[in-house]
Amino acid sequence: MKLTGRVVFRDIETGVWVLEGDDGRTYQLAGGDRKIKKDGQRIEVQGEVDRDALTVAMVGPVFTVSSYRFL
């Protein structure tokens, strides 16, 4: 699955990185590397939604990143 959107840091619990997708949904980011964590950066990510994952932040489905590129 491929998504595009903006990376945003949300100060929930210990902090969480999310993708505010161009599709209007918010996804909690998992995987990738440290370079992906740039607040406000637009990216395109490839990966899968883990519909079975539960998190403390509860900001949206967990998206496990397999690759990405900055736009």
Residue pairs with C-beta under 8 A, 6 or more apart in sequence:
1 46
1 47
1 48
1 49
2 44
2 45
2 46
3 19
3 21
3 22
3 23
3 27
3 44
3 45
3 47
3 63
4 21
4 22
4 42
4 43
4 44
4 45
4 71
5 19
5 20
5 21
5 22
5 23
5 27
5 42
5 43
6 19
6 20
6 40
6 41
6 42
6 43
7 17
7 18
7 19
7 29
7 36
7 37
7 38
7 39
7 40
7 41
7 42
7 43
8 17
8 18
8 19
8 20
8 39
8 40
9 15
9 16
9 17
9 18
9 37
9 39
10 16
10 17
10 18
10 57
10 59
12 56
12 57
12 59
13 56
13 57
16 28
16 55
16 57
16 59
17 28
17 29
17 36
17 37
18 26
18 27
18 28
18 29
18 59
18 60
19 26
19 27
19 29
19 43
19 45
19 63
20 26
21 27
25 60
25 61
26 59
26 60
27 49
27 60
27 61
27 62
27 63
28 55
28 57
28 59
28 60
28 61
28 62
28 63
29 36
29 45
29 63
29 65
30 50
30 53
30 62
30 63
30 64
30 65
31 47
31 64
31 65
31 66
32 45
32 65
32 68
36 43
36 45
36 65
36 68
41 70
42 70
42 71
43 68
43 69
43 70
43 71
44 68
44 69
44 71
45 63
45 65
45 67
45 68
46 65
46 66
46 67
46 68
47 63
47 64
47 65
47 66
47 67
48 63
48 64
48 66
49 61
49 62
49 63
49 64
50 61
50 62
50 63
50 64
51 61
53 61
53 62
55 62
